[in-house]
Amino acid sequence: MPESDTVILDIDDEVATITIDRPDKLNALNVETLEALRTAVAEAEDADVRALVLTGAGEEAFIAGADISYMKDLGTPEAQAYAELGHDIARSLETFPAPSIAAVNGYAFGGGCELALACDLRVAAENAVFGQTEIDLGIVPGWGGTQRLPRLVNDEVARRLILFGDRIDATDAHEYGMVGEVVAHDQLDSRIDELTADLAAQPKFAVAAAKEAINQSYETGLGAGLEYEQRVFSGLFGTPDQREGMDAFVNKRDPEFE
């Protein structure tokens, strides 16, 4: 399968594994990586696989978030396009014909957490840390977090995670219902292999139908909610808090919000 410099697609025994390969950047998602990820998901779909796994390279991060250096100077139209790109990828994971699994092997912040939320299943290593941390940057989740997180955890938990930007460990994420199971870091790959082997052995069309039926149960109001989120997300670009939050992040200092 074709590969980019930042995304690796491997297909073996009807299982596609997509690895974000920017370990020196904690697998943060710049535009090039997002475009390559979208292509990889489409290629996996064309290959008619029985399961899709999303993970990150290295020992520290699953996906540490979006590219703040790129986002910090965006205006509203550019931010809208960026939101649409992230939403397109998240939706492709959510509607992928076969089950998608996030193998969370470290930091899953911001957009990384949102892509994990878009997968059907989430398995976390003990060292995984989750967070919708956008509020620290003067913005809100822009790739589905405000809509998908409350559907997984209770409303109070979702509001606290989004409003405070809290980071939570794998154990708490499991307790809240964000992940299905937690395993030792050195057992993550083997556990994913077990799950994908089991899924690949299931009746293909029934699995696809079951996934679509489950997804339909969440569709009422979701489309309008996602569109609204995009408008709110992009509308915050250019505000003092967005500029201050992202400038502080890039320059490694504490933000001073108005």
C-alpha positions as CSV (number, residue, x, y, z in Angstrom):
1,M,0.0,0.0,0.0
2,P,1.2,3.6,-0.7
3,E,2.7,5.4,2.3
4,S,3.3,9.0,3.2
5,D,6.1,10.3,5.4
6,T,3.7,10.6,8.3
7,V,1.0,7.9,7.9
8,I,1.6,4.2,7.5
9,L,-1.1,1.9,6.2
10,D,-0.5,-1.9,6.7
11,I,-3.0,-4.5,5.6
12,D,-2.6,-8.1,6.9
13,D,-5.2,-10.9,7.1
14,E,-8.0,-8.5,6.2
15,V,-7.1,-6.1,9.0
16,A,-5.9,-2.5,8.2
17,T,-3.6,-0.8,10.7
18,I,-3.1,2.9,10.2
19,T,-0.2,4.4,12.2
20,I,0.4,8.1,12.6
21,D,4.1,8.3,12.3
22,R,5.4,11.6,13.8
23,P,6.7,10.4,17.2
24,D,9.1,13.4,17.4
25,K,5.9,15.6,17.3
26,L,3.9,13.2,19.6
27,N,2.0,12.3,16.4
28,A,0.3,15.7,16.2
29,L,-1.8,16.2,13.1
30,N,-0.7,18.7,10.6
31,V,-2.5,19.2,7.3
32,E,-0.2,16.9,5.4
33,T,-0.8,14.2,8.0
34,L,-4.6,14.7,8.0
35,E,-4.7,14.5,4.2
36,A,-2.6,11.3,4.3
37,L,-4.9,9.9,7.0
38,R,-8.0,10.5,5.0
39,T,-6.4,8.8,2.0
40,A,-5.3,5.8,4.1
41,V,-8.8,5.3,5.5
42,A,-10.2,5.4,1.9
43,E,-7.6,2.9,0.7
44,A,-8.5,0.6,3.6
45,E,-12.1,0.8,2.7
46,D,-11.3,0.0,-0.9
47,A,-9.3,-3.0,0.3
48,D,-12.5,-4.4,1.8
49,V,-10.9,-5.1,5.2
50,R,-12.8,-6.7,8.2
51,A,-11.4,-4.3,10.8
52,L,-9.5,-1.0,11.0
53,V,-7.0,-0.1,13.7
54,L,-5.8,3.5,14.3
55,T,-2.7,4.0,16.5
56,G,0.4,6.2,16.9
57,A,4.1,5.5,16.5
58,G,6.5,5.5,19.5
59,E,6.0,5.0,23.2
60,E,4.6,8.4,24.3
61,A,1.6,9.3,22.2
62,F,-1.4,8.0,20.3
63,I,-2.2,11.4,18.8
64,A,-1.4,14.4,20.9
65,G,-3.7,16.7,19.0
66,A,-3.9,19.0,16.0
67,D,-1.1,21.2,14.8
68,I,-1.2,24.3,17.0
69,S,1.5,26.1,15.1
70,Y,-0.6,25.9,12.0
71,M,-3.9,26.8,13.6
72,K,-2.7,29.8,15.6
73,D,-2.9,32.3,12.8
74,L,-6.0,31.0,11.0
75,G,-9.0,33.2,10.3
76,T,-12.6,32.0,10.4
77,P,-12.8,30.7,6.8
78,E,-9.5,28.8,7.1
79,A,-10.6,27.4,10.5
80,Q,-13.9,26.3,9.0
81,A,-12.0,24.4,6.3
82,Y,-9.7,22.8,8.9
83,A,-12.8,21.8,10.9
84,E,-14.3,20.2,7.9
85,L,-11.2,18.2,7.2
86,G,-11.1,16.9,10.7
87,H,-14.8,16.1,10.7
88,D,-14.5,14.3,7.4
89,I,-11.8,12.0,8.8
90,A,-13.7,11.4,12.0
91,R,-16.9,10.6,10.1
92,S,-15.0,8.2,7.8
93,L,-13.9,6.3,10.9
94,E,-17.4,6.4,12.4
95,T,-19.0,5.1,9.2
96,F,-16.2,2.8,8.0
97,P,-17.9,-0.4,6.7
98,A,-16.0,-2.5,9.2
99,P,-15.4,-1.9,12.9
100,S,-12.7,0.7,13.7
101,I,-10.6,0.4,16.9
102,A,-8.4,3.1,18.5
103,A,-5.4,1.5,20.0
104,V,-4.5,4.3,22.4
105,N,-0.9,4.0,23.4
106,G,-0.2,7.3,25.1
107,Y,-1.4,10.9,24.9
108,A,-4.8,11.4,23.2
109,F,-5.5,15.1,23.4
110,G,-7.7,17.4,21.5
111,G,-8.2,16.2,17.9
112,G,-6.5,12.9,18.9
113,C,-9.1,12.3,21.5
114,E,-11.8,13.2,19.0
115,L,-10.6,10.7,16.4
116,A,-10.5,8.0,19.1
117,L,-14.1,8.9,20.0
118,A,-15.1,8.4,16.4
119,C,-13.9,4.8,16.4
120,D,-16.2,2.0,17.3
121,L,-14.0,0.6,20.1
122,R,-11.2,2.0,22.2
123,V,-8.5,0.0,23.9
124,A,-6.1,1.9,26.1
125,A,-2.7,1.1,27.4
126,E,-2.1,1.8,31.1
127,N,0.0,4.9,30.2
128,A,-2.8,6.4,28.0
129,V,-4.0,9.9,28.9
130,F,-7.1,11.5,27.4
131,G,-8.2,15.1,27.2
132,Q,-10.4,17.5,25.3
133,T,-7.9,20.3,26.0
134,E,-9.0,22.9,23.4
135,I,-10.3,25.3,26.1
136,D,-6.7,25.9,27.2
137,L,-6.2,27.3,23.7
138,G,-9.2,29.6,23.7
139,I,-11.3,27.4,21.4
140,V,-13.7,24.4,21.7
141,P,-13.4,20.9,20.3
142,G,-13.7,21.2,16.5
143,W,-13.8,17.6,15.2
144,G,-16.8,16.2,17.0
145,G,-15.9,16.2,20.7
146,T,-18.8,18.3,21.9
147,Q,-21.2,15.8,20.2
148,R,-19.6,12.4,20.6
149,L,-18.2,12.7,24.1
150,P,-21.6,13.3,25.8
151,R,-22.9,10.2,24.0
152,L,-20.2,8.0,25.6
153,V,-20.1,9.5,29.1
154,N,-22.7,11.2,31.2
155,D,-23.4,14.8,30.6
156,E,-21.7,16.1,33.8
157,V,-18.5,14.3,33.0
158,A,-18.5,15.5,29.4
159,R,-19.0,19.1,30.5
160,R,-16.2,18.9,33.1
161,L,-13.8,17.5,30.6
162,I,-14.6,20.1,27.9
163,L,-15.0,23.1,30.2
164,F,-11.9,22.5,32.3
165,G,-9.8,20.8,29.7
166,D,-9.0,18.1,32.3
167,R,-6.6,15.2,31.5
168,I,-7.6,11.8,32.7
169,D,-5.7,8.6,32.9
170,A,-6.8,5.3,31.3
171,T,-8.3,4.0,34.5
172,D,-10.6,7.0,34.8
173,A,-11.4,6.9,31.1
174,H,-12.5,3.3,31.5
175,E,-14.6,4.1,34.6
176,Y,-16.3,7.0,32.7
177,G,-17.0,4.8,29.7
178,M,-14.6,6.5,27.2
179,V,-12.7,3.2,26.6
180,G,-13.8,-0.4,26.6
181,E,-10.8,-1.8,28.3
182,V,-7.3,-1.0,29.7
183,V,-4.3,-3.3,29.2
184,A,-0.6,-3.2,30.1
185,H,1.4,-1.2,27.6
186,D,3.3,-4.2,26.4
187,Q,0.1,-6.1,25.9
188,L,-1.7,-3.6,23.8
189,D,-0.6,-5.0,20.4
190,S,-1.5,-8.5,21.3
191,R,-4.9,-7.5,22.6
192,I,-5.6,-5.6,19.5
193,D,-4.6,-8.7,17.5
194,E,-7.0,-10.8,19.5
195,L,-9.9,-8.3,18.9
196,T,-9.3,-7.9,15.2
197,A,-8.9,-11.6,14.7
198,D,-12.3,-12.1,16.5
199,L,-13.9,-9.4,14.4
200,A,-12.5,-10.7,11.2
201,A,-14.0,-14.1,12.0
202,Q,-17.5,-12.6,12.5
203,P,-20.0,-12.6,9.6
204,K,-19.0,-9.6,7.5
205,F,-22.3,-8.3,6.3
206,A,-23.9,-8.8,9.7
207,V,-21.2,-6.9,11.4
208,A,-21.5,-4.1,8.9
209,A,-25.3,-4.0,9.3
210,A,-25.0,-4.0,13.1
211,K,-22.6,-1.1,13.1
212,E,-24.8,0.9,10.8
213,A,-27.8,0.2,12.9
214,I,-26.0,1.2,16.1
215,N,-24.8,4.4,14.4
216,Q,-28.4,5.2,13.3
217,S,-29.5,5.3,17.0
218,Y,-27.3,8.4,17.5
219,E,-28.2,10.2,14.3
220,T,-31.2,12.3,15.4
221,G,-29.9,15.8,15.9
222,L,-26.2,14.8,15.4
223,G,-25.8,16.4,12.0
224,A,-27.2,19.7,13.1
225,G,-25.0,19.5,16.2
226,L,-21.9,18.9,14.3
227,E,-22.6,21.7,11.9
228,Y,-23.2,24.0,14.8
229,E,-19.9,22.9,16.4
230,Q,-18.0,23.8,13.2
231,R,-19.5,27.3,13.2
232,V,-18.6,27.8,16.9
233,F,-15.1,26.4,16.4
234,S,-14.3,28.5,13.4
235,G,-15.9,31.6,14.8
236,L,-13.5,31.6,17.8
237,F,-10.5,32.0,15.5
238,G,-9.3,35.6,15.6
239,T,-10.6,36.2,19.1
240,P,-8.1,37.4,21.8
241,D,-8.4,34.1,23.7
242,Q,-7.6,32.0,20.6
243,R,-4.6,34.1,19.6
244,E,-3.3,34.3,23.2
245,G,-3.9,30.6,23.9
246,M,-2.1,29.4,20.8
247,D,0.7,31.9,21.0
248,A,1.3,30.9,24.6
249,F,1.4,27.2,23.6
250,V,3.8,27.7,20.7
251,N,6.1,29.9,22.9
252,K,5.9,27.5,25.9
253,R,4.4,30.0,28.4
254,D,1.3,30.2,30.4
255,P,-1.6,31.9,28.6
256,E,-3.0,35.2,30.0
257,F,-6.6,35.2,28.9
258,E,-8.8,38.3,29.1
